Amino acid sequence: MTLLMTQTQIRYWLNQTLEEAAQNVHTGKGGPFAAIIVKENKLLALGTNQVLVDKDPTAHAEVTAIRNACQIIGHFQLKDCILFSSCEPCPMCLGAIYWARPKAVYFAATKYDAAKVGFDDGFIYDEIVKNPLQRQIPFTQIDMKNAIEPFKIWQNKIDKTHY
């Protein structure tokens, strides 16, 4: 594994992230999770789990940090940034991270550590690989004659921004 920072720098940022996660528990805004985005070894953005205060199931720490960082840099990708997370990202956050494209992600606790205290994402990993109709929440594709029309418009758009 190639490290993009020294072990000392990585541990410093993970400690900062863990302190924010612990503080988030005390505030009651959400779960024991935090994420920090660093650029050139400087804090760019912070995100803590805001699920409870925002009443938003997508307000996980990594997603919140990504949103904050993108607003600060004025771009939807974080290609020159490193994301630090107090815990291994859940499937939703993993997707958001890949869309944001940071250089690397470092995390402290594992998904198994989170599962031991009630934050078990295992069922989501299990659901992802199932046929959509076999999931606990059924996903049904409806045949619509205009279903691909937005894709055709996108494909023909000359001034689109690829992402």
N, C-alpha and C positions, 0 to 999 in steps of 0.2 A: 504494500500500500504506500503510495506516495503522499507525503504530507505537504500541504501548501503553506504551512506555518511551523514554527518550532513547537515542540511538546509544551514548552512553558507558555507560549502564546495561546495554544489550544486550551490548555488547562485554565488559564486566566479567563478566557471568554466563556468557557463552560461553567466556571465558578460564578461568574456574573449572571449567567442564565439561570443557574440553580437558585441563586439568591432571589432573583425576580420571581421564579416559580413558587418559592416558599412564601414570599411576600403576597403573591396573588391568592394564596390560600387564606391568609389573614384578612384580606380585603373582602373576600366573599364574592368577587366578581366572576369567578369561574374556577375550574379545576387547577391542580398543581402542575401547571405547564407554562413554560415561557420559551421564547425564541429570540435570538439576537442576530441581526445581519450586520456583518462587518465588511468594510471596504478599505483596502490598504491598511489593515490592522487598526482601523478606527471605527467606533460605533456609528453605524448608519441608521439603524432602526431597531426598535424593540417591539415585541408583541407578547402579550400574555393571553391566556385563555379567557375569553370574555363571554362565554356561552350563557352564563346565568344573567349577567347584567344587561347584555344586549338581547337576550331571549332569541338567540341565533345559534342553531346547532353547527353552523359553519365557522363560527368565530373562534376557531382553534388558534393556539399561539403562533404556529408557523404561518397560517393564512393571514392572521392579523399583522405579523411582522412583514410578510411579503407585500401586503397592501400598503403598509406604512412606508416601506423602502421604495416601492415603485412610485409613490406620490412624491417622495423626496427627490429622487433622481429624474423623475419625469419620463420614465420608460417602463414598459411592461416586462422587461427582462433584466435579470440581475447577474449578467455574465461575468462581471468582475468582482463578485461578492462571494462571501462565505457565510453560510447559515449555521448557527449553533442552536441546538434544541436541548431542552432539559430531558427529553425522552425521545425514543425512536418514533418517527412520525407515523401516524395512522395512514390507512389507504387514501383518504381524502387529501391529507396534507402531502403525502407522497406525490400524488398527481399534481397538486399545486406547485410543489417544488420543481418537478420536471418541466412544467410549463414556464416557470420563472427562470430556469436554467442558471442557477448559481454554479460557481466553480467546484464547490464541495459542501458537504454537510457533515458536521460532527455532532454526536449526541451522547448523553450520559447514561440514563436509565434505558432499559430495553422494554420492548412491548410486553415481555413476560413479567417484568417488574410492575408495569402498569396494570396488567391483568390481575395480579395478586391483590390489588386494592380496589378492584371493581371497574377498571377501564379496559375491558377486554374487547379488542377489535377482531379477534379470531373469527367470529361469525361473519364479519364483512369479507375477510379473505376467503372464507368458504363460499360465500354467496357469489363473489365475483366470477368464479369459475363455472358456476352452474348455468344451465340453459335458462334464459330469462323467464320462461314460463314455470320453471321449477323453483324459483326463488321464493323466500318467505313473503316478500312483497312482489306479486306477479308483475312482470314487465311485458306488455303486449304491444307488438308492432302492428299498426293499422295501415293497410294498403291505401295510400292516397295518391291520386293521379298527379298532384302537384308537389309531392313530397321532396323531390330533388330540385325544384325550381330555385330555391335560395342558393343551392350549390352551383347551379348553372350561372346565375347572376354573378356569384363570387368568381367563378372560373373565368368569366369574360371581362371582369373588372380590370381595367388597365392600371389604375393607380392604387391597387391594393397593397397593404403592408403584410408581408408574409410573417407568420409566427409559428 
